[in-house]
C-alpha cells in the first residue's frame, strides 16, 4: 500500500475545537473550488495502472468503514501524529465529500510515479517499520489507495514531502470512469509543511449509511485499537470525534488456543485477544493480526451474540511478514490455526454468557424484584425461569435503571413468559402495536439474539392505560366535556391512538385517494360533518374552531386486498338516534356503490362514535348472533355504532392481562399527568398547567406534593 498522509495540527480533544471549525470552513471553500479531475491537468503525467479495470472496480464493493480504515492506515504508516477524517455534508445532510488529512511525511514525486503505476507496488513491501523505525508498519500490499473507489467517484491527493530537505508539493487525480488512469502533476516548490490531504467526491446517488451510523466511530476504533494503544502520540479523529479505545473498551482478555501440532513450537504461541465493548458493533468479524495486534485482514462470518459485544483478535508472529497472496489464502495455509481460534472464541463466549447472566440475576435478587422464589420449581416452571434469565440478561442494558419502571419491565417479561416461552412474541403482538423492526427483534429473542425494544412495551401498556383513563376523566366531567373541542382537541388525540379501533390501524395514515369520494357524499351525514383533511376551514368568525362531526379515514393493504376505516366522531352534545344511524348507513352504501370501488377487493369498516345513543336504536345495535354495536353487516362493509364507554372498555380488556401482571393502576394523578405531558396542546383548558396550584385545589390536577413521585416514575418509564 502506498502512503497517503495529511497536514493538520494535532488534535487532543474528543470534539473539534473552534480553531478546527474555522479551518474546516476555510477548507470547504477551497475544496468547493477544486476542478473535476476529468482531463489531465497541464504539466501532468498520465500513468496507466498495470492491472485490469475490473480488478480495480472490485474495490467498490469493499466495506465503507474498512475503506476509511485503509486511508487512515496509510496516514499512520507515514508516521502521522494527527489524522482527521471529515464527512462534509450539504444543506440536506447528505455526504458530498470525504476529506482525510494528516501531517505525515507525505508522498514524494518519485514515489507517486512508482506507486500509482503498478498494482501492489509499495515502498512498504520490503519493510517492517515506518521511516526512522518509529512504528510497526500496517500495510505492504499496495492496495490502500484503491479503497477510495468504495467511497466516491472522483479523487484528489495533495501531498507535500521533503525532497533534499525542501518541501515539494505533488498533485494526483483519478476518477472511477477511467479507473486505470492516474494523473500525477509536476512537482512544485511550496512553503507548506509535510502532509497529505485526500479528497473524495461522493456522487448524489451514493449512500454511505455505514459511515453515518451511530457505531461508525466505534467500528473504526476497533480496527485501530491496539495500534492507538501502542502509539498514544497518534491521534485519529473521525467526523469530529477523537478515537479512544479506552473509552469504549469494557474488558480485554487473552485466550490460549488448543494449538495443532505444527504450531506447538511457536514462540510466542498464537492466541486470541478477546475485547469486550461498552456498545454494540455492526462489524463483528475476527481480525487477523500480527504479533503486535495490528489488524491485517478480517476472517470468517460476523460473530453474533446478544449478551456480549466483542471483537476477537487472532495474534501470531506467523502473520508478521505475509505477502499479498498469503493474506488472501489464509484459509488454505492456516486453516488449523483459524479453527483453533474459532473454538476458543466459542468456548469463551459460552462462559461469559453464564457469568453475565449470574451477575444480572443476582442484582435483581438484591433489588428484591427477581420474580421467582427459591422453592423447588416444576419442570415447566424451571423452563420458564431459565428462559426469563436469558431474556432479562439480553435486555439488561435496555431495562430502566431504577424505580417503578424497572419493576414493571421485569414483570412484563415474566408476564409474557407465563403463557409459555414460545408465546412471547404472539402475546406482545396481540396486545401492543409493534413495527417491523420490533417484530423482528421479538422473533429472534428466544434464539438468543438482540432484544432492543421489548422493554418499551411496559411503558406502552402504562401509557395506553393512562390515555384510556384520561378520556374517561374528560367524558365524565360536564365541565371538561363542554370545553372539549372536536377539531382542535378530540380529533388530534384520537388520530394518534387509533389502536382503540384495532391494532392494525395504529400506524395507518389518512389515505389521500379517499378524499374525493368521501367529500362527494358527505352531505348524507348532515351539514355539520367535515372530513379531517378539511378541519382548517371549520372556523368561527372569531377564528376559533367550530363544533362539527369529524370524519376520520384510513387505509391499509397491498395489491391483494385493502381494508379501509371510516370513523365519524359525533359531538358530545349529540345523542345518536334513528336519524344519525340512517345517515351513516346511507353514507356507507353510497361509498360502496361508487364506481371506483364497486367490485374491488376492499373491506370497509364504518364507525359512528358517540358519547350517548338513544334507546330507539338498541334493537339495531344489539342483534342476536352479532357483536354488540354491529348495526349493518354486508359482504363489502360493516357499520358499527359505539359509545366511548364501550370503546374504552374493550381497549381496557385487551390490556387487562398485563395490567394485572404488572400491578399497574391508572390513578387519577397518573392519567392527568399523562394527558398534560403528552397532549397538553389538545386537552381542555381546565386541564392545562397554566395555574397548577388552583387546578389542584379544584381537583382537576394532582397536588404537586403528591404527584412528584408519580411523575418521576413516568419519566423513568
C-alpha positions as CSV (number, residue, x, y, z in Angstrom):
1,X,0.0,0.0,0.0
2,X,1.2,3.5,-0.8
3,X,1.4,6.1,1.8
4,X,-1.1,9.0,1.8
5,X,-0.9,11.5,4.7
6,X,-2.2,14.9,5.6
7,X,-1.4,18.2,7.2
8,X,-3.3,19.5,10.2
9,X,-2.5,20.5,13.8
10,X,-2.5,17.7,16.3
11,X,-6.0,17.3,18.0
12,X,-6.1,16.4,21.6
13,X,-9.8,16.6,22.4
14,X,-12.8,14.5,21.6
15,X,-14.6,17.2,19.5
16,X,-13.2,19.7,17.1
17,X,-12.1,22.9,18.7
18,X,-13.2,26.3,17.4
19,X,-9.9,26.6,15.7
20,X,-10.6,23.4,13.8
21,X,-14.1,24.6,12.9
22,X,-12.7,27.8,11.3
23,X,-10.1,25.8,9.5
24,X,-12.9,23.4,8.4
25,X,-14.8,26.4,6.9
26,X,-11.8,27.6,5.0
27,X,-11.0,24.1,3.7
28,X,-14.6,23.8,2.5
29,X,-14.3,27.0,0.5
30,X,-11.1,25.7,-1.0
31,X,-12.5,22.3,-1.8
32,X,-15.5,23.7,-3.5
33,X,-13.2,25.4,-6.0
34,X,-11.5,22.2,-6.9
35,X,-11.8,21.3,-10.6
36,X,-13.4,17.9,-11.5
37,X,-10.4,15.7,-12.3
38,X,-11.5,14.6,-15.7
39,X,-8.9,15.6,-18.3
40,X,-5.3,15.5,-17.4
41,X,-4.2,18.9,-15.9
42,X,-1.4,20.8,-17.6
43,X,2.1,19.5,-16.9
44,X,0.7,16.2,-15.5
45,X,1.9,12.8,-16.3
46,X,-0.8,10.2,-17.1
47,X,0.0,6.8,-15.6
48,X,-1.7,3.6,-16.6
49,X,-2.1,1.3,-13.6
50,X,-0.9,-2.1,-14.8
51,X,-3.9,-4.1,-13.8
52,X,-7.3,-4.6,-15.4
53,X,-10.1,-2.1,-14.7
54,X,-12.4,-5.0,-13.4
55,X,-9.8,-5.7,-10.7
56,X,-9.8,-2.1,-9.6
57,X,-13.5,-1.7,-9.6
58,X,-13.9,-4.7,-7.3
59,X,-12.9,-2.2,-4.6
60,X,-16.3,-0.5,-5.0
61,X,-17.8,-3.4,-3.1
62,X,-15.5,-3.1,-0.1
63,X,-17.0,-2.1,3.3
64,X,-17.1,1.6,3.8
65,X,-15.6,1.6,7.3
66,X,-12.8,-0.7,6.0
67,X,-12.1,1.8,3.2
68,X,-11.8,4.6,5.7
69,X,-9.6,2.5,7.9
70,X,-7.2,1.8,5.0
71,X,-6.8,5.5,4.3
72,X,-6.1,6.1,8.0
73,X,-3.6,3.3,8.0
74,X,-1.8,5.0,5.1
75,X,-1.5,8.1,7.1
76,X,-0.3,6.2,10.2
77,X,2.3,4.3,8.1
78,X,3.6,7.8,7.1
79,X,4.3,8.5,10.8
80,X,1.4,10.9,11.1
81,X,0.6,12.1,14.6
82,X,-2.7,13.7,13.5
83,X,-5.2,12.1,11.2
84,X,-8.6,13.8,10.6
85,X,-11.4,12.2,8.7
86,X,-14.1,14.8,7.7
87,X,-17.6,13.9,6.3
88,X,-18.7,17.1,4.6
89,X,-22.4,17.5,4.0
90,X,-24.8,19.6,2.0
91,X,-27.8,21.5,3.4
92,X,-29.9,18.4,3.4
93,X,-27.3,16.5,5.5
94,X,-26.1,14.2,2.7
95,X,-22.4,13.4,2.5
96,X,-20.9,15.2,-0.6
97,X,-17.2,14.9,0.2
98,X,-14.9,12.9,2.4
99,X,-11.6,14.5,3.3
100,X,-8.7,12.7,5.0
101,X,-5.9,14.9,6.2
102,X,-2.7,14.0,8.0
103,X,0.7,15.5,9.0
104,X,2.8,12.5,7.9
105,X,5.9,12.6,5.7
106,X,3.9,12.9,2.5
107,X,4.4,11.4,-1.0
108,X,7.5,12.4,-3.0
109,X,7.0,12.8,-6.8
110,X,9.2,9.8,-7.4
111,X,7.2,7.6,-5.0
112,X,3.9,8.8,-6.6
113,X,5.0,7.7,-10.1
114,X,6.1,4.3,-8.8
115,X,3.2,3.6,-6.6
116,X,0.4,4.8,-8.9
117,X,1.7,2.8,-11.9
118,X,2.0,-0.8,-10.5
119,X,-0.8,-2.6,-8.7
120,X,0.7,-4.0,-5.4
121,X,3.7,-1.7,-5.6
122,X,4.5,-0.1,-2.3
123,X,7.6,1.2,-0.7
124,X,6.5,-0.8,2.4
125,X,6.7,-4.2,0.6
126,X,10.1,-5.0,2.0
127,X,9.9,-3.1,5.3
128,X,8.5,-3.9,8.7
129,X,8.7,-0.4,10.3
130,X,8.0,3.1,9.3
131,X,10.6,5.7,8.4
132,X,13.1,6.1,11.2
133,X,11.9,2.7,12.7
134,X,9.4,4.7,14.7
135,X,6.4,2.3,14.5
136,X,5.2,-1.0,13.2
137,X,4.1,-0.9,9.6
138,X,0.5,-1.9,8.9
139,X,0.3,-2.4,5.1
140,X,2.6,-3.8,2.5
141,X,0.0,-4.9,-0.2
142,X,0.0,-1.7,-2.3
143,X,-3.9,-1.7,-2.3
144,X,-4.7,1.1,0.2
145,X,-5.2,3.9,-2.3
146,X,-7.7,1.8,-4.3
147,X,-10.2,1.7,-1.4
148,X,-11.3,5.2,-2.4
149,X,-13.4,3.5,-5.1
150,X,-15.7,2.2,-2.3
151,X,-16.4,5.8,-1.2
152,X,-16.8,8.1,-4.2
153,X,-16.2,8.7,-7.9
154,X,-13.6,11.4,-8.1
155,X,-10.3,11.5,-6.1
156,X,-7.6,14.0,-5.4
157,X,-4.4,13.6,-3.5
158,X,-2.5,16.8,-2.5
159,X,0.8,15.9,-0.7
160,X,3.8,17.7,0.5
161,X,7.1,15.8,1.1
162,X,10.7,16.8,1.7
163,X,13.0,16.3,-1.2
164,X,16.6,17.1,-0.5
165,X,15.4,18.8,2.6
166,X,13.0,21.1,0.8
167,X,9.2,20.8,0.7
168,X,7.8,19.8,-2.6
169,X,4.1,19.5,-3.5
170,X,2.6,16.7,-5.6
171,X,-1.0,16.7,-7.1
172,X,-2.6,13.4,-8.1
173,X,-6.1,12.9,-9.5
174,X,-8.2,9.9,-10.6
175,X,-11.8,9.1,-11.2
176,X,-14.0,6.0,-11.4
177,X,-14.8,6.4,-15.1
178,X,-11.1,6.0,-16.0
179,X,-10.1,3.7,-13.2
180,X,-6.8,2.6,-14.7
181,X,-5.6,6.2,-15.5
182,X,-4.0,8.3,-12.8
183,X,-2.6,11.8,-13.3
184,X,0.5,12.9,-11.4
185,X,1.2,16.6,-11.7
186,X,4.7,18.1,-11.9
187,X,6.3,18.8,-8.5
188,X,6.2,22.4,-7.4
189,X,8.0,24.1,-4.6
190,X,6.0,25.1,-1.6
191,X,6.3,26.6,1.9
192,X,3.8,24.2,3.4
193,X,4.8,21.5,5.9
194,X,4.8,17.8,5.0
195,X,1.4,16.0,4.9
196,X,-1.3,14.7,2.6
197,X,-4.9,15.5,2.0
198,X,-7.1,13.1,0.2
199,X,-10.4,14.4,-1.2
200,X,-13.1,12.0,-2.3
201,X,-16.2,13.4,-4.1
202,X,-19.4,11.5,-3.3
203,X,-22.0,11.4,-6.1
204,X,-25.6,12.1,-5.3
205,X,-26.7,8.5,-5.7
206,X,-24.1,7.1,-3.4
207,X,-25.4,6.1,0.0
208,X,-22.8,5.9,2.8
209,X,-25.0,4.9,5.7
210,X,-22.4,2.8,7.5
211,X,-20.2,6.0,7.8
212,X,-23.1,7.9,9.5
213,X,-24.2,5.0,11.8
214,X,-24.1,5.7,15.5
215,X,-21.4,3.0,15.9
216,X,-19.3,4.1,12.9
217,X,-16.6,5.7,15.1
218,X,-16.6,2.6,17.4
219,X,-16.2,0.2,14.5
220,X,-13.2,2.2,13.2
221,X,-11.8,2.3,16.7
222,X,-12.0,-1.5,16.9
223,X,-9.8,-1.8,13.8
224,X,-7.2,0.6,15.1
225,X,-7.4,-0.2,18.8
226,X,-4.1,-1.9,19.6
227,X,-2.1,0.5,17.3
228,X,-3.6,3.5,19.1
229,X,-2.9,2.0,22.5
230,X,0.7,1.2,21.4
231,X,1.3,4.6,19.9
232,X,-0.6,7.2,22.0
233,X,1.1,10.1,20.2
234,X,-1.0,9.1,17.1
235,X,-4.4,11.0,17.3
236,X,-7.2,9.9,14.9
237,X,-10.4,12.0,14.6
238,X,-13.4,10.7,12.7
239,X,-16.3,13.0,11.9
240,X,-15.3,15.4,14.8
241,X,-14.9,12.5,17.3
242,X,-11.5,11.5,18.6
243,X,-11.0,7.7,18.6
244,X,-10.1,6.5,22.0
245,X,-10.1,2.7,22.5
246,X,-10.0,3.0,26.3
247,X,-13.4,4.9,26.3
248,X,-15.3,2.1,24.6
249,X,-13.4,-1.0,25.9
250,X,-15.3,-2.9,28.6
251,X,-12.6,-5.6,29.2
252,X,-9.8,-7.4,27.4
253,X,-8.7,-11.0,28.0
254,X,-6.1,-13.1,26.2
255,X,-7.3,-16.6,25.4
256,X,-4.9,-19.6,24.9
257,X,-5.5,-21.9,22.0
258,X,-5.5,-25.6,21.7
259,X,-2.8,-25.5,19.1
260,X,-2.4,-28.1,16.3
261,X,1.0,-29.8,16.4
262,X,2.5,-27.7,13.7
263,X,2.1,-24.5,15.8
264,X,3.1,-26.0,19.1
265,X,6.6,-24.7,19.0
266,X,5.8,-21.1,18.0
267,X,7.2,-18.6,20.4
268,X,5.3,-16.7,21.5
269,X,2.3,-19.1,20.9
270,X,-0.6,-17.7,18.8
271,X,-3.5,-16.5,21.0
272,X,-6.8,-14.6,20.9
273,X,-7.2,-11.2,22.5
274,X,-10.9,-11.1,23.3
275,X,-12.0,-7.4,23.6
276,X,-15.5,-6.6,25.0
277,X,-17.0,-3.2,24.1
278,X,-19.4,-1.0,26.0
279,X,-21.6,-0.5,22.9
280,X,-22.9,-2.6,20.0
281,X,-20.7,-3.0,16.9
282,X,-22.0,-3.9,13.5
283,X,-18.6,-5.1,12.3
284,X,-18.1,-8.4,14.2
285,X,-15.6,-10.4,12.2
286,X,-12.4,-11.9,13.7
287,X,-9.4,-9.7,12.9
288,X,-6.2,-11.4,11.9
289,X,-3.2,-9.5,13.4
290,X,0.5,-9.6,13.6
291,X,2.1,-10.3,16.9
292,X,1.7,-6.6,17.9
293,X,-2.1,-6.7,17.4
294,X,-2.1,-4.7,14.2
295,X,-5.1,-5.8,12.2
296,X,-4.2,-7.1,8.8
297,X,-7.4,-8.6,7.5
298,X,-10.8,-10.0,8.5
299,X,-11.7,-13.6,8.7
300,X,-15.0,-15.6,8.6
301,X,-18.6,-14.6,9.2
302,X,-19.8,-12.0,11.7
303,X,-19.9,-13.2,15.3
304,X,-23.4,-12.6,16.7
305,X,-24.1,-12.7,20.4
306,X,-26.7,-10.6,22.2
307,X,-25.2,-10.7,25.6
308,X,-21.6,-9.7,24.7
309,X,-20.4,-7.1,22.2
310,X,-16.9,-8.1,21.3
311,X,-14.1,-8.3,18.7
312,X,-11.7,-11.2,18.7
313,X,-8.1,-10.5,17.5
314,X,-6.1,-13.6,16.4
315,X,-2.4,-12.7,17.1
316,X,0.6,-14.6,15.7
317,X,4.1,-13.8,14.6
318,X,3.4,-16.1,11.6
319,X,1.4,-13.1,10.2
320,X,4.2,-10.6,10.7
321,X,5.6,-10.7,7.1
322,X,2.8,-12.1,5.0
323,X,2.9,-11.3,1.3
324,X,-0.2,-10.2,-0.7
325,X,-1.0,-13.7,-1.9
326,X,-0.6,-15.2,1.6
327,X,-3.3,-12.9,3.2
328,X,-5.8,-13.9,0.5
329,X,-5.1,-17.6,1.1
330,X,-5.2,-17.8,4.9
331,X,-8.0,-20.4,4.9
332,X,-5.7,-22.8,2.9
333,X,-2.4,-22.0,4.6
334,X,-3.5,-21.6,8.2
335,X,-6.8,-23.4,8.4
336,X,-5.9,-25.5,11.6
337,X,-5.0,-22.3,13.4
338,X,-8.1,-20.5,12.3
339,X,-10.2,-23.4,13.5
340,X,-8.5,-23.5,16.9
341,X,-9.2,-19.7,17.2
342,X,-12.8,-20.2,16.4
343,X,-13.2,-22.9,19.0
344,X,-11.5,-20.8,21.7
345,X,-13.9,-17.9,20.9
346,X,-17.0,-20.1,21.1
347,X,-15.9,-21.7,24.4
348,X,-15.2,-18.3,26.0
349,X,-18.4,-16.8,24.8
350,X,-20.3,-19.6,26.5
351,X,-18.6,-19.0,29.8
352,X,-19.0,-15.2,29.5
353,X,-22.7,-15.6,28.9
354,X,-23.0,-17.7,32.1
355,X,-21.0,-15.1,34.1
356,X,-23.1,-12.1,33.0
357,X,-26.4,-14.0,33.4
358,X,-25.4,-14.8,37.0
359,X,-24.5,-11.2,37.7
360,X,-27.8,-9.9,36.3
361,X,-29.9,-12.4,38.3
362,X,-28.0,-11.7,41.5
363,X,-28.6,-7.9,41.0
364,X,-32.3,-8.4,40.5
365,X,-32.5,-10.6,43.6
366,X,-30.5,-8.0,45.7
367,X,-33.1,-5.3,44.5
368,X,-35.9,-7.6,45.5
369,X,-37.5,-7.6,42.0
370,X,-36.5,-11.1,40.8
371,X,-39.9,-12.7,40.1
372,X,-39.1,-16.3,41.1
373,X,-38.7,-17.8,44.5
374,X,-36.3,-20.3,45.9
375,X,-38.9,-23.1,46.1
376,X,-38.4,-26.3,44.1
377,X,-39.9,-25.5,40.7
378,X,-41.8,-27.9,38.5
379,X,-40.1,-28.8,35.2
380,X,-42.3,-26.3,33.4
381,X,-41.5,-23.5,35.9
382,X,-37.8,-24.3,35.5
383,X,-38.0,-23.8,31.8
384,X,-39.8,-20.5,32.3
385,X,-37.3,-19.3,34.8
386,X,-34.3,-20.3,32.6
387,X,-35.9,-18.5,29.7
388,X,-36.6,-15.5,31.8
389,X,-32.9,-15.4,32.9
390,X,-31.8,-15.5,29.2
391,X,-34.2,-12.8,28.2
392,X,-33.5,-10.4,31.0
393,X,-29.8,-10.8,30.5
394,X,-30.1,-9.9,26.8
395,X,-32.3,-6.9,27.8
396,X,-30.2,-5.8,30.8
397,X,-28.9,-2.6,29.1
398,X,-32.5,-1.6,28.0
399,X,-34.0,-2.0,31.4
400,X,-34.7,1.2,33.3
401,X,-32.1,1.7,35.9
402,X,-34.4,2.3,38.9
403,X,-37.8,2.8,40.3
404,X,-41.3,1.6,39.3
405,X,-40.4,1.5,35.6
406,X,-37.7,-1.1,36.2
407,X,-40.0,-3.3,38.3
408,X,-42.7,-3.0,35.6
409,X,-40.3,-4.0,32.9
410,X,-39.2,-7.1,34.7
411,X,-42.7,-8.1,35.5
412,X,-43.7,-7.6,31.8
413,X,-41.1,-10.1,30.7
414,X,-42.3,-12.7,33.2
415,X,-46.0,-12.0,32.3
416,X,-45.3,-12.8,28.7
417,X,-43.4,-16.0,29.5
418,X,-46.1,-17.3,31.9
419,X,-48.1,-18.2,28.8
420,X,-45.2,-20.3,27.6
421,X,-41.8,-19.3,26.3
422,X,-42.8,-19.8,22.7
423,X,-45.7,-17.4,23.1
424,X,-43.7,-14.3,24.0
425,X,-43.9,-12.7,20.5
426,X,-47.5,-13.8,20.0
427,X,-48.7,-12.3,23.3
428,X,-46.9,-9.0,22.8
429,X,-48.0,-8.6,19.2
430,X,-51.7,-9.3,20.1
431,X,-51.6,-6.6,22.8
432,X,-49.2,-4.0,21.5
433,X,-48.6,-2.2,18.2
434,X,-45.1,-3.1,17.1
435,X,-43.3,-2.1,13.9
436,X,-41.5,-4.5,11.6
437,X,-38.2,-3.9,13.4
438,X,-39.8,-4.6,16.8
439,X,-41.4,-7.8,15.5
440,X,-38.1,-8.9,14.1
441,X,-36.4,-8.4,17.4
442,X,-39.1,-10.4,19.2
443,X,-38.9,-13.2,16.6
444,X,-35.1,-13.6,17.4
445,X,-35.4,-13.2,21.1
446,X,-35.6,-16.8,22.2
447,X,-32.9,-17.7,19.7
448,X,-30.6,-15.6,21.9
449,X,-30.3,-12.7,19.5
450,X,-30.7,-9.0,20.2
451,X,-33.7,-7.7,22.2
452,X,-33.9,-3.9,21.8
453,X,-37.4,-2.7,22.2
454,X,-39.5,-5.3,24.1
455,X,-38.8,-3.5,27.4
456,X,-40.5,-0.4,25.9
457,X,-43.7,-2.5,25.9
458,X,-44.1,-1.9,29.7
459,X,-44.2,1.9,29.1
460,X,-46.6,1.4,26.1
461,X,-49.0,-0.6,28.2
462,X,-48.9,2.0,31.0
463,X,-49.3,4.9,28.5
464,X,-52.3,3.3,26.9
465,X,-54.0,2.7,30.3
466,X,-53.3,6.3,31.2
467,X,-54.8,7.5,27.9
468,X,-58.0,5.5,28.5
469,X,-58.2,6.8,32.0
470,X,-57.7,10.3,30.7
471,X,-60.5,10.1,28.2
472,X,-62.8,8.7,30.9
473,X,-61.9,11.7,33.1
474,X,-62.8,14.1,30.4
475,X,-66.1,12.4,29.3
476,X,-67.2,12.0,32.9
477,X,-66.9,15.7,33.8
478,X,-69.6,18.0,32.5
479,X,-67.2,20.9,32.6
480,X,-64.4,19.2,30.7
481,X,-66.8,17.6,28.2
482,X,-68.3,21.1,27.4
483,X,-64.8,22.6,27.0
484,X,-63.6,19.8,24.7
485,X,-63.3,21.0,21.1
486,X,-63.7,18.3,18.4
487,X,-61.5,20.0,15.9
488,X,-58.6,21.2,18.0
489,X,-58.6,18.6,20.8
490,X,-60.6,15.4,20.4
491,X,-59.6,14.7,16.8
492,X,-55.8,15.1,17.3
493,X,-55.8,12.8,20.3
494,X,-57.9,10.1,18.7
495,X,-56.0,10.2,15.4
496,X,-52.8,9.4,17.4
497,X,-54.4,6.5,19.2
498,X,-56.3,4.5,16.5
499,X,-55.3,1.3,18.3
500,X,-58.6,1.9,20.1
501,X,-60.3,0.6,16.9
502,X,-57.8,-2.3,16.3
503,X,-54.1,-2.8,16.4
504,X,-53.9,-2.9,12.6
505,X,-54.8,0.8,12.4
506,X,-52.1,2.1,14.7
507,X,-49.6,3.1,12.0
508,X,-52.1,3.8,9.3
509,X,-52.3,7.3,7.8
510,X,-55.1,9.2,6.0
511,X,-55.5,7.9,2.5
512,X,-55.4,10.8,0.2
513,X,-57.2,8.9,-2.6
514,X,-60.3,8.6,-0.5
515,X,-60.8,12.3,0.0
516,X,-62.8,13.0,-3.2
517,X,-65.4,10.2,-2.9
518,X,-65.8,10.8,0.9
519,X,-66.3,14.5,0.3
520,X,-68.8,13.9,-2.6
521,X,-71.2,12.1,-0.3
522,X,-70.5,14.0,2.9
523,X,-73.9,15.7,2.8
524,X,-75.5,12.4,3.7
525,X,-74.1,12.8,7.2
526,X,-75.6,16.2,7.8
527,X,-74.5,19.8,7.3
528,X,-72.2,19.7,10.4
529,X,-70.0,16.8,9.2
530,X,-66.4,17.6,8.0
531,X,-63.5,15.5,6.8
532,X,-60.4,15.5,8.9
533,X,-58.4,16.9,6.0
534,X,-60.7,20.0,5.9
535,X,-60.7,21.0,9.5
536,X,-58.6,24.1,9.0
537,X,-61.7,25.6,7.2
538,X,-64.0,24.9,10.1
539,X,-63.7,28.3,11.9
540,X,-66.0,30.7,13.6
541,X,-65.8,34.5,12.9
542,X,-63.5,34.8,16.0
543,X,-61.0,32.4,14.5
544,X,-61.8,29.5,16.9
545,X,-62.7,26.1,15.7
546,X,-66.4,25.3,15.2
547,X,-68.3,22.3,16.7
548,X,-68.6,19.7,14.0
549,X,-68.9,15.9,13.5
550,X,-65.4,14.8,12.3
551,X,-64.9,12.0,9.7
552,X,-61.5,10.2,10.0
553,X,-60.4,7.8,7.4
554,X,-57.5,5.3,7.0
555,X,-56.5,2.7,4.5
556,X,-54.1,-0.3,4.8
557,X,-53.4,-3.3,2.5
558,X,-51.4,-4.4,-0.6
559,X,-52.0,-5.4,-4.2
560,X,-54.1,-8.4,-3.0
561,X,-56.6,-6.8,-0.7
562,X,-57.4,-3.5,1.1
563,X,-59.0,-2.5,4.3
564,X,-60.5,0.9,4.9
565,X,-61.7,2.5,8.1
566,X,-64.1,5.5,8.3
567,X,-64.9,7.0,11.7
568,X,-67.5,9.7,12.4
569,X,-66.8,11.3,15.7
570,X,-70.1,12.8,16.9
571,X,-70.1,15.9,19.2
572,X,-70.8,15.0,22.9
573,X,-73.9,17.2,22.7
574,X,-75.5,14.8,20.1
575,X,-77.4,11.8,21.3
576,X,-77.3,9.3,18.4
577,X,-80.7,8.1,17.3
578,X,-82.5,6.7,14.3
579,X,-81.7,9.8,12.1
580,X,-77.9,9.5,12.7
581,X,-77.9,5.7,12.2
582,X,-79.7,6.0,8.9
583,X,-77.3,8.8,7.8
584,X,-74.2,6.7,8.4
585,X,-75.8,3.6,6.7
586,X,-76.7,5.7,3.6
587,X,-73.2,7.2,3.6
588,X,-71.7,3.7,3.7
589,X,-73.8,2.4,0.9
590,X,-73.1,5.5,-1.3
591,X,-69.3,5.0,-0.8
592,X,-69.5,1.2,-1.6
593,X,-71.6,1.8,-4.7
594,X,-69.2,4.4,-6.1
595,X,-68.0,3.0,-9.5
596,X,-64.3,3.2,-8.5
597,X,-64.8,0.9,-5.5
598,X,-67.6,-1.4,-6.8
599,X,-66.3,-5.0,-7.3
600,X,-62.8,-4.3,-5.7
601,X,-61.2,-6.5,-3.1
602,X,-61.8,-3.9,-0.3
603,X,-63.3,-4.4,3.1
604,X,-64.8,-1.3,4.8
605,X,-65.5,-0.6,8.4
606,X,-67.7,2.4,9.3
607,X,-67.8,3.6,12.9
608,X,-70.3,6.0,14.4
609,X,-68.8,7.0,17.7
610,X,-70.9,8.9,20.3
611,X,-70.9,9.9,23.9
612,X,-74.5,8.6,24.2
613,X,-77.1,6.9,22.0
614,X,-80.9,6.7,22.1
615,X,-82.9,3.6,23.2
616,X,-84.7,3.6,19.9
617,X,-81.7,2.1,18.1
618,X,-80.9,-0.6,20.7
619,X,-82.6,-3.3,18.6
620,X,-80.3,-2.3,15.7
621,X,-77.1,-2.5,17.6
622,X,-77.9,-5.4,19.9
623,X,-78.9,-8.1,17.5
624,X,-78.7,-11.8,18.4
625,X,-75.8,-13.6,16.9
626,X,-73.9,-10.4,16.2
627,X,-71.3,-8.5,18.3
628,X,-72.6,-5.5,20.2
629,X,-72.6,-2.4,18.1
630,X,-72.8,-4.1,14.7
631,X,-75.7,-2.3,13.0
632,X,-75.2,-3.4,9.4
633,X,-73.2,-6.4,8.2
634,X,-72.7,-6.7,4.4
635,X,-70.2,-8.6,2.3
636,X,-68.3,-5.4,1.5
637,X,-68.7,-3.5,4.7
638,X,-69.8,-3.3,8.4
639,X,-71.4,-0.4,10.1
640,X,-70.8,0.0,13.8
641,X,-72.3,2.3,16.5
642,X,-70.2,2.5,19.6
643,X,-70.3,4.7,22.6
644,X,-67.0,6.0,24.1
645,X,-67.7,3.9,27.1
646,X,-67.8,0.7,25.0
647,X,-64.7,1.6,23.1
648,X,-62.7,2.3,26.2
649,X,-64.0,-0.8,28.0
650,X,-62.9,-3.0,25.0
651,X,-59.5,-1.4,24.8
652,X,-59.0,-1.8,28.6
653,X,-60.0,-5.5,28.4
654,X,-57.2,-6.1,25.9
655,X,-54.7,-4.6,28.3
656,X,-56.2,-6.2,31.5
657,X,-53.9,-9.2,31.4
658,X,-50.8,-7.1,31.5
659,X,-52.4,-4.6,33.9
660,X,-52.9,-7.4,36.5
661,X,-49.4,-8.9,35.9
662,X,-47.7,-5.5,36.1
663,X,-49.9,-4.5,39.1
664,X,-50.4,-1.1,37.4
665,X,-53.2,1.2,38.4
666,X,-54.1,4.2,36.2
667,X,-54.8,6.5,39.1
668,X,-56.4,10.0,38.6
669,X,-53.0,11.5,39.3
670,X,-51.2,9.4,36.7
671,X,-53.8,9.9,33.9
672,X,-53.8,13.6,34.4
673,X,-50.0,13.8,34.4
674,X,-50.1,11.7,31.2
675,X,-52.6,14.0,29.4
676,X,-50.6,17.1,30.4
677,X,-47.2,15.5,29.4
678,X,-48.4,14.0,26.1
679,X,-51.4,16.1,24.9
680,X,-51.1,19.5,26.5
681,X,-52.0,21.3,23.3
682,X,-55.1,19.2,22.8
683,X,-56.7,18.9,26.3
684,X,-59.4,21.2,27.6
685,X,-58.1,24.4,29.1
686,X,-59.1,23.4,32.7
687,X,-56.6,20.6,32.5
688,X,-53.7,22.7,31.2
689,X,-50.9,23.6,33.7
690,X,-51.2,27.4,33.4
691,X,-52.0,27.6,37.1
692,X,-51.3,24.2,38.5
693,X,-52.0,25.3,42.1
694,X,-55.6,26.4,41.5
695,X,-56.3,23.4,39.3
696,X,-55.1,21.1,42.1
697,X,-57.3,22.8,44.5
698,X,-60.3,22.2,42.2
699,X,-59.4,18.5,42.0
700,X,-58.6,18.7,38.2
701,X,-54.8,18.3,38.7
702,X,-53.0,16.2,41.3
703,X,-51.4,18.1,44.1
704,X,-47.8,18.9,43.2
705,X,-46.6,17.5,46.5
706,X,-48.2,14.1,46.0
707,X,-47.5,13.9,42.2
708,X,-43.8,14.2,42.3
709,X,-43.0,10.5,42.8
710,X,-45.6,9.5,40.1
711,X,-44.0,12.0,37.6
712,X,-40.6,10.6,38.4
713,X,-41.8,7.0,37.7
714,X,-43.3,8.1,34.4
715,X,-40.1,9.8,33.3
716,X,-38.2,6.6,34.2
717,X,-40.7,4.6,32.1
